[in-house]
Amino acid sequence: MNVLIVDDDAAYRLLMRNVMLADGWDVFLAGDGVEALEKARSVKMDFLVSDVYMPLMDGIKFHREVRMLPQYEHIPFLFISGYDDELTRNCVKDPRIDGFYRKARPLTELRQSVSRLTDPDKDNAHPPHDRPAR
């Protein structure tokens, strides 16, 4: 399965790449939303991970643009950010297919977020930590 990781921080992209490779994903990388849209149009992705704040095209605009493509209308999308304020968390549109992970949190929570989004039928006895309270 293919995952596209979008982040302007090259070191964090590589960290995410290593985590996702270890979990069996085929990983594609992009440094901003413009590059990510090009890759998403050329290779079918099964999961999208994007930083919120980036130059050229931020994650919020990338999310909006990629959701307009029919093949990505319902693909799981995980926002990541070093920020954890209300404005940043409000980017999550649909908690069934969109999630949020704060970069400073343990990688076990990242894996839980990925699992929740990519396997929604899995029994999740604990409430998600990556979604804003409603």
Buried (B, 14 or more C-beta within 10 A) or exposed (E): EBBBBBBBBEEBBBBBBEBBEEBEBEBBBBBBBBBBBEBBEEEEBEBBBBBBEBEEBBBBBBBBBBBEEEEBEEBBBBBBBEEBEEEBBEBBBEBEBBBBBBBEBEEEBBBBBBEBBBEEEEEEEEEBBBBBEE
